[in-house]
Structure formats: C-alpha cells, structure tokens
Amino acid sequence: MKKKRYLPFGYQMEKGEIIPHPDEGPLVQAIFSKYLERTALSTLAKYASLSGIPYREGAGQWNKAMVCRILDNSKYAGDEGFPPLISKEQLEEAAFLRAAKAKQYGGSLPVEMKKIRQQICCGNCGQILKRVNMRTGYILWECPKCGISTDYIPDELLLQSVTALLNRAIKNREKLKPEERHCECLSIEVLRLNNEIDRQMTNPRANADQLLQLIMDCAKAKYEVSESGASEQMTQLIQERLADQPLISDFDYDLFSSITEKILIQPNASVHLQLRNGKMI
C-alpha cells in the first residue's frame, strides 16, 4: 500500500488509521537505538542506505539531514496521536545528546568558516546566505532574497564537501574550461548592432526607445566578448595553479581562494563550487 505523503517516515495509513509501517517503523527504532549507543550520524546514514529502504520516493541514499529529521521528530514517541515507535525517554535522551553536541560543535563559527563566510551563496539566486544556528543543533542557511532555507548541514560537513570538490578540480584540471561563448558569433552580433545603430542615428524618424535598446544590446554583446577572453585567461591560470597540486585531506583556504568564486548551496544542502572562470563543479 502506497504511503500518504503527509505521513512521517515510519508510518502508513490503513483503513483510515495511522499505523507503523512494517519496514520503515523498525528502521526508525534502529536509528534511535544506535544513536543512543553513540553511533555517528554519518554511520547511521550509511546503515539506513544499506537497508534498502528509501527515506522518500526517489531518494535511495540517506544523508545526515535525513537521520536528524528522524531523531528530532517527537511523533515517534506518540505525540499528536501517532502510535509510538520509541519511548519518551529515548526521545529525550536523543535530544539531550543532540543538544550536547550542538553546544560542543555548533555554536561558534569555526575559523575556516569565517574565511569563506561571504562566498557562501544561494544555489537558487546567488545571494549571500545567512547562517542560522538552531537551538536543536541544526545549522541551516537562509537566503534573505528568495527566502529559501537549506536542509541541515553542519560546518564540518560543508567544509568536507568543499574539500571533495577541490579534489575533483585537481583531478580534472584539464576539464575546467566553462561552456564556450562562441566569440565569433558574438563579434558578428556586435558588428550587426553597430550597423543598425548607425542606420537609426541617420534616420530622422528613428524611435528613441528602440535606439536606446539597440545601444544597450550592443554594450551587452561587447561585454560578453570581453568576458569570454577573460574567462579563457582565468581558466589557464586555474590550470597552472592546479598543475602540481596534490590531493588534499583537509580544507585548504589558500587553494580555495585562488580558484573559487562562490560556494553554492542548494535547498537540499547539496554543495557546488563556481570557479573564478565561471565553471561549475
């Protein structure tokens, strides 16, 4: 029976009644039990992935954020009329552990994060994101422009993700050229617009608004031509910087700052880098 989407993981609806899901329910119980045995969130995510039970339809792999949403859901202890899968004591102990770890790791901004703070941007609109440290220990990022909030992503995991992307750039430095802008086509467009502007300037009946638009379009095309050349030069500089660079095991700010323009975080907390030449990885 297909589970209703509004039900939390671990439950299903049968004959109008909410009941524990036969597969998901035991996994919820196992996650709580293992967490209370001090199992790491990353290990729990791997354990849940290996179970073959997806957190939601189409998501085969579990991550820390999914595990945290399980651990923070009071419905599993019987709140709001849901049949309990765990005891109140288990929920409270899990909350205590989460709060203790939040106090230890989640409060102040690590030195590395302070260095890259202004380069962490919204994957939707590009605006610099605001870091939100929740009382539960969650660290989220919110966009002041489009209002999007990311899933839970601790600072350590964000730095690890950036480090992995830097290693990908090192291993694939010959493939770091961004999409071609077709300079020749752009140059032809500039020539065409210049000719049209000249023609309109000598026409006593020319429409002023249309002429202004032509001038703006021509300026944009010229800018794109110049940007294309600058992008190629920056690509060469990035490749030279990575030529003898070994893979890194920890976040390297000097390497990061030399090749990276932005860190982009998507609402699902996936991380991408925009390099200084415009290439996305």
C-alpha positions as YAML, in Angstrom:
chain: A
units: angstrom
residues:
- id: 1
  name: MET
  ca: [0.00, 0.00, 0.00]
- id: 2
  name: LYS
  ca: [1.39, 3.39, -1.02]
- id: 3
  name: LYS
  ca: [2.07, 5.63, 1.96]
- id: 4
  name: LYS
  ca: [0.38, 9.02, 2.14]
- id: 5
  name: ARG
  ca: [2.92, 11.79, 1.56]
- id: 6
  name: TYR
  ca: [1.90, 13.81, 4.62]
- id: 7
  name: LEU
  ca: [2.79, 10.98, 6.98]
- id: 8
  name: PRO
  ca: [6.24, 10.95, 8.58]
- id: 9
  name: PHE
  ca: [8.68, 8.22, 7.61]
- id: 10
  name: GLY
  ca: [7.79, 5.10, 9.60]
- id: 11
  name: TYR
  ca: [4.02, 5.28, 9.27]
- id: 12
  name: GLN
  ca: [1.30, 4.34, 6.81]
- id: 13
  name: MET
  ca: [-2.45, 4.73, 6.57]
- id: 14
  name: GLU
  ca: [-4.64, 1.62, 6.64]
- id: 15
  name: LYS
  ca: [-8.45, 1.75, 6.70]
- id: 16
  name: GLY
  ca: [-8.33, 5.37, 7.80]
- id: 17
  name: GLU
  ca: [-5.99, 4.65, 10.69]
- id: 18
  name: ILE
  ca: [-2.31, 5.61, 11.06]
- id: 19
  name: ILE
  ca: [-0.24, 2.53, 11.84]
- id: 20
  name: PRO
  ca: [3.50, 1.74, 11.91]
- id: 21
  name: HIS
  ca: [4.97, 0.87, 8.53]
- id: 22
  name: PRO
  ca: [6.21, -2.76, 8.60]
- id: 23
  name: ASP
  ca: [9.60, -1.87, 7.08]
- id: 24
  name: GLU
  ca: [10.13, 1.76, 7.96]
- id: 25
  name: GLY
  ca: [9.00, 1.51, 11.58]
- id: 26
  name: PRO
  ca: [11.74, -0.93, 12.65]
- id: 27
  name: LEU
  ca: [14.33, 1.23, 10.85]
- id: 28
  name: VAL
  ca: [13.23, 4.26, 12.89]
- id: 29
  name: GLN
  ca: [13.62, 2.22, 16.06]
- id: 30
  name: ALA
  ca: [17.06, 1.02, 14.98]
- id: 31
  name: ILE
  ca: [18.21, 4.58, 14.23]
- id: 32
  name: PHE
  ca: [17.25, 5.73, 17.73]
- id: 33
  name: SER
  ca: [18.81, 2.69, 19.40]
- id: 34
  name: LYS
  ca: [22.09, 3.04, 17.54]
- id: 35
  name: TYR
  ca: [22.24, 6.80, 18.10]
- id: 36
  name: LEU
  ca: [21.79, 6.30, 21.84]
- id: 37
  name: GLU
  ca: [24.72, 3.88, 21.62]
- id: 38
  name: ARG
  ca: [26.75, 6.90, 20.35]
- id: 39
  name: THR
  ca: [26.77, 5.84, 16.68]
- id: 40
  name: ALA
  ca: [27.81, 8.76, 14.45]
- id: 41
  name: LEU
  ca: [25.24, 10.38, 12.17]
- id: 42
  name: SER
  ca: [27.28, 9.54, 9.08]
- id: 43
  name: THR
  ca: [27.40, 5.88, 10.11]
- id: 44
  name: LEU
  ca: [23.65, 5.89, 10.69]
- id: 45
  name: ALA
  ca: [23.10, 7.36, 7.22]
- id: 46
  name: LYS
  ca: [25.18, 4.56, 5.69]
- id: 47
  name: TYR
  ca: [23.31, 1.98, 7.78]
- id: 48
  name: ALA
  ca: [19.94, 3.31, 6.61]
- id: 49
  name: SER
  ca: [21.10, 3.40, 2.98]
- id: 50
  name: LEU
  ca: [22.24, -0.22, 3.18]
- id: 51
  name: SER
  ca: [18.80, -1.21, 4.49]
- id: 52
  name: GLY
  ca: [17.42, -0.52, 1.02]
- id: 53
  name: ILE
  ca: [14.51, 1.47, 2.49]
- id: 54
  name: PRO
  ca: [14.44, 4.98, 0.94]
- id: 55
  name: TYR
  ca: [13.69, 7.99, 3.13]
- id: 56
  name: ARG
  ca: [11.33, 9.23, 0.45]
- id: 57
  name: GLU
  ca: [10.33, 8.15, -3.02]
- id: 58
  name: GLY
  ca: [13.21, 8.61, -5.44]
- id: 59
  name: ALA
  ca: [15.87, 9.13, -2.73]
- id: 60
  name: GLY
  ca: [17.84, 5.91, -2.43]
- id: 61
  name: GLN
  ca: [20.73, 7.24, -0.35]
- id: 62
  name: TRP
  ca: [20.31, 8.60, 3.15]
- id: 63
  name: ASN
  ca: [22.28, 11.57, 4.50]
- id: 64
  name: LYS
  ca: [22.86, 13.16, 7.91]
- id: 65
  name: ALA
  ca: [19.99, 15.61, 7.46]
- id: 66
  name: MET
  ca: [17.52, 12.76, 6.97]
- id: 67
  name: VAL
  ca: [18.77, 10.97, 10.07]
- id: 68
  name: CYS
  ca: [18.49, 14.19, 12.09]
- id: 69
  name: ARG
  ca: [14.90, 14.69, 11.00]
- id: 70
  name: ILE
  ca: [14.14, 11.21, 12.36]
- id: 71
  name: LEU
  ca: [15.87, 11.92, 15.67]
- id: 72
  name: ASP
  ca: [14.07, 15.25, 16.16]
- id: 73
  name: ASN
  ca: [10.54, 14.08, 15.38]
- id: 74
  name: SER
  ca: [8.51, 13.78, 18.58]
- id: 75
  name: LYS
  ca: [5.72, 11.94, 16.74]
- id: 76
  name: TYR
  ca: [7.79, 8.76, 17.07]
- id: 77
  name: ALA
  ca: [7.25, 8.97, 20.84]
- id: 78
  name: GLY
  ca: [3.48, 9.23, 20.43]
- id: 79
  name: ASP
  ca: [2.94, 12.99, 20.01]
- id: 80
  name: GLU
  ca: [-0.09, 14.25, 18.06]
- id: 81
  name: GLY
  ca: [-1.83, 10.91, 18.29]
- id: 82
  name: PHE
  ca: [0.74, 8.89, 16.35]
- id: 83
  name: PRO
  ca: [1.34, 5.32, 17.54]
- id: 84
  name: PRO
  ca: [4.68, 5.36, 19.40]
- id: 85
  name: LEU
  ca: [7.68, 3.65, 17.84]
- id: 86
  name: ILE
  ca: [10.02, 4.65, 20.68]
- id: 87
  name: SER
  ca: [9.63, 5.70, 24.31]
- id: 88
  name: LYS
  ca: [9.54, 9.27, 25.59]
- id: 89
  name: GLU
  ca: [12.77, 8.51, 27.43]
- id: 90
  name: GLN
  ca: [14.52, 7.55, 24.18]
- id: 91
  name: LEU
  ca: [13.36, 10.76, 22.50]
- id: 92
  name: GLU
  ca: [14.53, 12.89, 25.44]
- id: 93
  name: GLU
  ca: [17.90, 11.15, 25.63]
- id: 94
  name: ALA
  ca: [18.42, 11.64, 21.90]
- id: 95
  name: ALA
  ca: [17.53, 15.34, 22.28]
- id: 96
  name: PHE
  ca: [19.99, 15.65, 25.16]
- id: 97
  name: LEU
  ca: [22.79, 14.15, 23.08]
- id: 98
  name: ARG
  ca: [21.95, 16.40, 20.13]
- id: 99
  name: ALA
  ca: [21.97, 19.49, 22.35]
- id: 100
  name: ALA
  ca: [25.29, 18.49, 23.94]
- id: 101
  name: LYS
  ca: [26.91, 18.06, 20.54]
- id: 102
  name: ALA
  ca: [25.41, 21.33, 19.35]
- id: 103
  name: LYS
  ca: [26.96, 23.13, 22.32]
- id: 104
  name: GLN
  ca: [30.30, 21.49, 21.60]
- id: 105
  name: TYR
  ca: [30.41, 21.91, 17.83]
- id: 106
  name: GLY
  ca: [27.61, 24.07, 16.54]
- id: 107
  name: GLY
  ca: [27.78, 27.32, 18.46]
- id: 108
  name: SER
  ca: [30.67, 29.50, 17.35]
- id: 109
  name: LEU
  ca: [31.77, 29.84, 13.75]
- id: 110
  name: PRO
  ca: [34.99, 27.87, 13.01]
- id: 111
  name: VAL
  ca: [37.98, 29.86, 11.74]
- id: 112
  name: GLU
  ca: [37.78, 28.25, 8.29]
- id: 113
  name: MET
  ca: [34.11, 29.16, 8.01]
- id: 114
  name: LYS
  ca: [34.83, 32.78, 8.92]
- id: 115
  name: LYS
  ca: [37.24, 32.98, 5.98]
- id: 116
  name: ILE
  ca: [34.71, 31.72, 3.42]
- id: 117
  name: ARG
  ca: [31.58, 33.20, 5.00]
- id: 118
  name: GLN
  ca: [31.00, 35.86, 2.32]
- id: 119
  name: GLN
  ca: [31.38, 33.35, -0.50]
- id: 120
  name: ILE
  ca: [28.59, 31.01, 0.64]
- id: 121
  name: CYS
  ca: [25.69, 31.80, -1.68]
- id: 122
  name: CYS
  ca: [22.20, 30.63, -2.58]
- id: 123
  name: GLY
  ca: [22.16, 27.99, -5.31]
- id: 124
  name: ASN
  ca: [18.85, 29.42, -6.49]
- id: 125
  name: CYS
  ca: [19.58, 33.15, -6.87]
- id: 126
  name: GLY
  ca: [23.26, 33.65, -5.98]
- id: 127
  name: GLN
  ca: [22.63, 35.87, -2.92]
- id: 128
  name: ILE
  ca: [24.98, 35.53, 0.07]
- id: 129
  name: LEU
  ca: [23.34, 33.17, 2.57]
- id: 130
  name: LYS
  ca: [22.67, 33.78, 6.25]
- id: 131
  name: ARG
  ca: [23.88, 31.11, 8.68]
- id: 132
  name: VAL
  ca: [21.24, 30.03, 11.20]
- id: 133
  name: ASN
  ca: [22.27, 28.03, 14.27]
- id: 134
  name: MET
  ca: [19.10, 26.40, 15.63]
- id: 135
  name: ARG
  ca: [18.65, 25.58, 19.31]
- id: 136
  name: THR
  ca: [18.41, 21.90, 18.41]
- id: 137
  name: GLY
  ca: [21.95, 21.99, 16.99]
- id: 138
  name: TYR
  ca: [20.89, 22.25, 13.37]
- id: 139
  name: ILE
  ca: [22.90, 24.61, 11.22]
- id: 140
  name: LEU
  ca: [20.86, 25.90, 8.29]
- id: 141
  name: TRP
  ca: [21.46, 28.54, 5.66]
- id: 142
  name: GLU
  ca: [18.74, 31.00, 4.68]
- id: 143
  name: CYS
  ca: [18.54, 33.27, 1.64]
- id: 144
  name: PRO
  ca: [17.44, 36.83, 2.51]
- id: 145
  name: LYS
  ca: [16.49, 37.43, -1.12]
- id: 146
  name: CYS
  ca: [14.37, 34.46, -2.20]
- id: 147
  name: GLY
  ca: [13.53, 33.10, 1.26]
- id: 148
  name: ILE
  ca: [14.80, 29.56, 0.66]
- id: 149
  name: SER
  ca: [16.22, 27.61, 3.62]
- id: 150
  name: THR
  ca: [18.61, 24.71, 3.16]
- id: 151
  name: ASP
  ca: [18.41, 21.34, 4.84]
- id: 152
  name: TYR
  ca: [20.61, 20.75, 7.88]
- id: 153
  name: ILE
  ca: [24.31, 20.96, 7.03]
- id: 154
  name: PRO
  ca: [26.90, 21.23, 9.82]
- id: 155
  name: ASP
  ca: [30.00, 23.34, 9.25]
- id: 156
  name: GLU
  ca: [32.24, 20.28, 9.25]
- id: 157
  name: LEU
  ca: [30.19, 18.61, 6.52]
- id: 158
  name: LEU
  ca: [30.18, 21.79, 4.42]
- id: 159
  name: LEU
  ca: [33.97, 22.06, 4.63]
- id: 160
  name: GLN
  ca: [34.30, 18.37, 3.75]
- id: 161
  name: SER
  ca: [32.07, 18.88, 0.71]
- id: 162
  name: VAL
  ca: [34.14, 21.86, -0.45]
- id: 163
  name: THR
  ca: [37.33, 19.85, 0.07]
- id: 164
  name: ALA
  ca: [35.94, 17.00, -2.04]
- id: 165
  name: LEU
  ca: [35.04, 19.45, -4.83]
- id: 166
  name: LEU
  ca: [38.53, 20.97, -4.73]
- id: 167
  name: ASN
  ca: [39.97, 17.47, -5.12]
- id: 168
  name: ARG
  ca: [37.66, 16.92, -8.08]
- id: 169
  name: ALA
  ca: [39.04, 20.09, -9.66]
- id: 170
  name: ILE
  ca: [42.61, 18.90, -9.04]
- id: 171
  name: LYS
  ca: [41.94, 15.53, -10.67]
- id: 172
  name: ASN
  ca: [40.10, 17.04, -13.63]
- id: 173
  name: ARG
  ca: [42.00, 20.28, -14.18]
- id: 174
  name: GLU
  ca: [42.10, 19.78, -17.96]
- id: 175
  name: LYS
  ca: [38.28, 19.77, -17.98]
- id: 176
  name: LEU
  ca: [37.78, 23.03, -16.11]
- id: 177
  name: LYS
  ca: [37.01, 25.13, -19.17]
- id: 178
  name: PRO
  ca: [33.49, 26.63, -18.95]
- id: 179
  name: GLU
  ca: [30.99, 26.42, -21.76]
- id: 180
  name: GLU
  ca: [32.21, 28.18, -24.88]
- id: 181
  name: ARG
  ca: [30.62, 31.55, -25.52]
- id: 182
  name: HIS
  ca: [31.15, 31.42, -29.29]
- id: 183
  name: CYS
  ca: [33.21, 34.61, -29.60]
- id: 184
  name: GLU
  ca: [32.97, 34.67, -33.38]
- id: 185
  name: CYS
  ca: [29.17, 34.72, -33.27]
- id: 186
  name: LEU
  ca: [29.24, 37.43, -30.62]
- id: 187
  name: SER
  ca: [31.63, 39.54, -32.70]
- id: 188
  name: ILE
  ca: [29.30, 39.29, -35.69]
- id: 189
  name: GLU
  ca: [26.41, 40.34, -33.44]
- id: 190
  name: VAL
  ca: [28.36, 43.40, -32.26]
- id: 191
  name: LEU
  ca: [29.04, 44.38, -35.89]
- id: 192
  name: ARG
  ca: [25.36, 43.95, -36.79]
- id: 193
  name: LEU
  ca: [24.19, 46.05, -33.85]
- id: 194
  name: ASN
  ca: [26.71, 48.80, -34.60]
- id: 195
  name: ASN
  ca: [25.49, 48.97, -38.19]
- id: 196
  name: GLU
  ca: [21.87, 49.12, -37.04]
- id: 197
  name: ILE
  ca: [22.68, 51.89, -34.56]
- id: 198
  name: ASP
  ca: [24.42, 53.90, -37.30]
- id: 199
  name: ARG
  ca: [21.42, 53.44, -39.58]
- id: 200
  name: GLN
  ca: [18.98, 54.55, -36.88]
- id: 201
  name: MET
  ca: [21.13, 57.56, -35.96]
- id: 202
  name: THR
  ca: [20.83, 58.89, -39.52]
- id: 203
  name: ASN
  ca: [17.10, 58.22, -39.69]
- id: 204
  name: PRO
  ca: [15.11, 61.33, -38.70]
- id: 205
  name: ARG
  ca: [12.11, 59.12, -37.93]
- id: 206
  name: ALA
  ca: [14.00, 56.72, -35.67]
- id: 207
  name: ASN
  ca: [12.25, 55.62, -32.49]
- id: 208
  name: ALA
  ca: [14.23, 56.86, -29.48]
- id: 209
  name: ASP
  ca: [13.26, 53.89, -27.29]
- id: 210
  name: GLN
  ca: [14.26, 51.38, -29.97]
- id: 211
  name: LEU
  ca: [17.57, 53.19, -30.48]
- id: 212
  name: LEU
  ca: [18.28, 53.10, -26.74]
- id: 213
  name: GLN
  ca: [17.54, 49.35, -26.66]
- id: 214
  name: LEU
  ca: [19.93, 48.79, -29.59]
- id: 215
  name: ILE
  ca: [22.68, 50.68, -27.76]
- id: 216
  name: MET
  ca: [22.10, 48.61, -24.61]
- id: 217
  name: ASP
  ca: [22.10, 45.33, -26.58]
- id: 218
  name: CYS
  ca: [25.33, 46.33, -28.31]
- id: 219
  name: ALA
  ca: [27.00, 47.17, -24.98]
- id: 220
  name: LYS
  ca: [25.93, 43.80, -23.58]
- id: 221
  name: ALA
  ca: [27.31, 41.93, -26.61]
- id: 222
  name: LYS
  ca: [30.65, 43.77, -26.34]
- id: 223
  name: TYR
  ca: [30.84, 42.90, -22.66]
- id: 224
  name: GLU
  ca: [30.21, 39.21, -23.38]
- id: 225
  name: VAL
  ca: [33.02, 39.21, -25.95]
- id: 226
  name: SER
  ca: [35.44, 40.72, -23.43]
- id: 227
  name: GLU
  ca: [34.26, 38.31, -20.71]
- id: 228
  name: SER
  ca: [34.89, 35.35, -22.99]
- id: 229
  name: GLY
  ca: [38.52, 36.32, -23.42]
- id: 230
  name: ALA
  ca: [38.95, 36.95, -19.69]
- id: 231
  name: SER
  ca: [37.39, 33.56, -18.93]
- id: 232
  name: GLU
  ca: [39.95, 31.77, -21.11]
- id: 233
  name: GLN
  ca: [42.80, 33.57, -19.35]
- id: 234
  name: MET
  ca: [41.39, 32.69, -15.93]
- id: 235
  name: THR
  ca: [40.98, 29.04, -16.98]
- id: 236
  name: GLN
  ca: [44.67, 28.94, -17.88]
- id: 237
  name: LEU
  ca: [45.62, 30.47, -14.52]
- id: 238
  name: ILE
  ca: [43.48, 27.93, -12.64]
- id: 239
  name: GLN
  ca: [45.00, 25.02, -14.55]
- id: 240
  name: GLU
  ca: [48.50, 26.33, -13.85]
- id: 241
  name: ARG
  ca: [47.66, 26.67, -10.15]
- id: 242
  name: LEU
  ca: [46.49, 23.05, -10.03]
- id: 243
  name: ALA
  ca: [49.28, 21.62, -12.20]
- id: 244
  name: ASP
  ca: [51.44, 20.32, -9.35]
- id: 245
  name: GLN
  ca: [48.80, 20.40, -6.63]
- id: 246
  name: PRO
  ca: [48.46, 17.09, -4.73]
- id: 247
  name: LEU
  ca: [45.09, 15.95, -3.44]
- id: 248
  name: ILE
  ca: [44.17, 17.44, -0.06]
- id: 249
  name: SER
  ca: [42.80, 15.68, 3.01]
- id: 250
  name: ASP
  ca: [41.67, 18.84, 4.82]
- id: 251
  name: PHE
  ca: [40.22, 22.16, 3.71]
- id: 252
  name: ASP
  ca: [42.92, 24.38, 2.19]
- id: 253
  name: TYR
  ca: [41.90, 28.04, 2.20]
- id: 254
  name: ASP
  ca: [44.81, 29.22, 0.05]
- id: 255
  name: LEU
  ca: [43.91, 26.74, -2.67]
- id: 256
  name: PHE
  ca: [40.22, 27.52, -2.33]
- id: 257
  name: SER
  ca: [40.64, 31.29, -2.58]
- id: 258
  name: SER
  ca: [42.96, 31.05, -5.58]
- id: 259
  name: ILE
  ca: [40.45, 29.26, -7.84]
- id: 260
  name: THR
  ca: [36.96, 29.71, -6.33]
- id: 261
  name: GLU
  ca: [34.42, 32.49, -6.80]
- id: 262
  name: LYS
  ca: [31.43, 31.12, -4.85]
- id: 263
  name: ILE
  ca: [30.16, 28.20, -2.80]
- id: 264
  name: LEU
  ca: [26.59, 27.48, -3.88]
- id: 265
  name: ILE
  ca: [24.26, 25.57, -1.53]
- id: 266
  name: GLN
  ca: [21.02, 24.11, -2.87]
- id: 267
  name: PRO
  ca: [17.86, 23.76, -0.72]
- id: 268
  name: ASN
  ca: [18.62, 20.02, -0.27]
- id: 269
  name: ALA
  ca: [22.05, 21.04, 1.15]
- id: 270
  name: SER
  ca: [24.00, 19.80, -1.88]
- id: 271
  name: VAL
  ca: [27.11, 21.90, -2.46]
- id: 272
  name: HIS
  ca: [28.69, 23.17, -5.68]
- id: 273
  name: LEU
  ca: [31.62, 25.46, -6.46]
- id: 274
  name: GLN
  ca: [31.68, 28.23, -9.03]
- id: 275
  name: LEU
  ca: [35.28, 28.71, -10.09]
- id: 276
  name: ARG
  ca: [36.77, 32.08, -10.99]
- id: 277
  name: ASN
  ca: [36.36, 31.32, -14.69]
- id: 278
  name: GLY
  ca: [32.64, 30.60, -14.28]
- id: 279
  name: LYS
  ca: [32.97, 26.80, -14.37]
- id: 280
  name: MET
  ca: [30.56, 24.94, -12.06]
- id: 281
  name: ILE
  ca: [31.68, 21.77, -10.27]
...
